[in-house]
């Protein structure tokens, strides 16, 4: 069973940047597509960005041009570079499979506030 561990969140001022990481266990990481999701307080968990096994990327409209998803198959890790952060980006960020579901990790809190 895949285990997912997200990290890299924190408190950042509006306009700032953060880089999130998601480490996945298992030997088939490179074969799968992965995605980032986020959940703000009192809201549903929403799609943020995805990267396929072939490195094609997909973004929610609100993240295009600000967020970049990438992966390092040698480290079983998927990243989310977040720039020009806004208060509305405040949420717990999770990674998971894209097109399939793995057990959710604990997520990493991102708070954008002055």
N, C-alpha and C positions, 0 to 999 in steps of 0.2 A: 504494500500500500504506500502510495506517495505521501511524503510529509513535506509541507510547505512552511518556510520560515521567512517572514517579511521583516525588513529592518530599514533604517535610514530616515524614519520620520522625525518630526520635531516641531519646534515653534520657529516660525520665520515671518518676517515682515512682508507686507504686500510689495510685490515686485521682486521678491527674492527667489531663490532657487533651492531645490532639494533633489537628491538622487536616492531613489528607493531601490532596494535589492530584494530579490526573492530567491532563496536557495531551495532547490527541490531534491529530494532523495530519489534513488532509483537509477537504473542504468539506461533507460530509454528516453531520457530528457530530450535529446536532439531530434527524436522522431516526431515530437508533438508540437502543437501550437499552444501558445500560452497567452494569458491576458491579465490585465490589471482591472480591478473593479474598485469602487469606493462606496462607502455608506456614511452619509451625514446623519447627525442625530435626528431621529423621528422620520427618516426617509428610507426608501428602499435601496438595496444595493444596486448600483448602476455600472454599466460598462464604461471603461475609460479608454483602453487601448489593447491591441492584440498584435502578436507577431507569429507568423506561421513557421513551419519547419524550414521553409525555403526563404525565410527572412522578409516576406512581404508584411507590411505593417498596415494597421487599420486603427482609426481614431474616432472617438465620439466628436461631434462637431465642435463642442465647447473647448476641446483640448487641441485641436489642430493648430499647428504653428507654435504652440507653447510646450507641449509634452513630446518626448521622444522615447519610444520603447526600443529596447535592444536585448540581445541575449549573448551569453558566452557559454557555448556547449561544453567547453573544457572544464567549466566550473559549475555546470548544472544551475546556472543562475540567469534570471531575467531581470532587467533593470527598467526603471522609469525615471528619466531625467525630466524634472518639472521646472520650467522657467516662467518668469512673469506671473508668479503666483498671486491669486486673488483671495479675499476672505471667503468667497463661495467655494473655494477648493478645500476648505476645512472638512475633513472626514477621516474615517479609518480606511486605509487602503489595503486591499487584499490582492493576491495573485491566485490564479487557478487555471485550469485548462480552458481552452477555447474550443467549444463544440463538444466538450465532455466535462464531467464534474469530478474533481478530486476532493478529498476532505479539506475543509477550509482551515487555514492557519489562523493565528491570533491577530493578524493584521498589524499595521503600524500607523500610529496616529500622526496626522499632519494638521497642524494648526497655523493658519495664516492670520496674523493679527498684529496691529501696531501697539 
